Amino acid sequence: MIEFHLDGRSGVAPYMQLIQQVRQAMRLGLLAEGDQLPTVKDVVAKVAINPNTVLKAYRELEYEGLVAARPGVGTFVTRSLTDASLAAHGPLRVELKVWLARARAAGLDDESIQALFVTTFRTPMEETA
């Protein structure tokens, strides 16, 4: 089951952070069709968030056709977002962990690492070659 976390400094609305985390977990194969999302009550208890915020995120995911609410039972994943590239995730994750270790050894903190990644990610490929 997914465990949510919120970053108050990200500038992203809490409900959007929940949506993004569900989508990412689905893309990585961590959430599959039929898996149950945490109950609203569990999310509220673990991340200290308003229940309406969780409900808003779950409703948006339902509107997108990614989950379905079953009254009295819970909210369940209804489809997958994984694709053929899932097999490549393992080796890429290992390489990324090595890169992160090098970045930390070079003295970069988490915010600097994130800034470096985001700006590099957003740079057109022809500029990075």
C-alpha positions, -999 to +999 in steps of 0.1 A: +000+000+000+012+035-007+023+058+021+017+095+014+040+123+024+036+160+019+061+187+012+049+221+025+077+239+007+070+225-027+045+251-037+022+222-049-012+220-034-015+190-010-043+173-029-021+175-061+008+160-042-014+130-033-026+127-069+010+129-082+021+102-057-006+078-068+002+083-104+039+078-098+033+046-078+011+034-107+037+041-133+064+023-113+042-007-107+040-001-070+002+002-073-016-022-096-052-028-107-072-039-077-049-024-050-066-004-023-056+032-015-053+041+022-086+052+037-092+089+041-090+083+079-056+067+076-042+094+054-055+121+077-039+104+107-005+099+090+001+132+072-021+156+093-042+168+065-078+179+062-101+150+052-117+171+024-082+175+008-079+137+006-114+133-007-107+160-034-076+140-045-094+107-046-124+123-065-100+137-091-083+103-095-117+088-099-127+114-125-095+104-144-106+068-143-076+057-123-095+046-092-130+037-081-147+043-047-167+014-033-189+028-006-182+012+028-152-008+014-126+017+001-110+032-030-094+008-054-070+012-084-089+004-116-061+004-142-024+004-146-001+032-159+029+009-163+043+002-198+070-018-215+097+005-200+091-008-165+118-034-170+143-006-175+135+010-141+157-013-120+190-006-137+181+031-141+173+033-104+207+018-095+224+044-117+204+072-102+213+060-066+250+061-076+246+096-091+228+108-059+256+094-037+281+113-059+261+145-057+259+143-019+296+135-017+302+167-037+284+186-009+250+191-025+220+191-002+186+178-012+173+211-024+204+217-046+201+182-060+164+187-068+171+221-084+199+206-105+177+177-116+147+199-124+166+225-144+185+197-163+152+178-169+136+209-184+165+217-206+158+207-242+178+176-253+197+194-280+212+217-254+224+188-231+242+169-259 
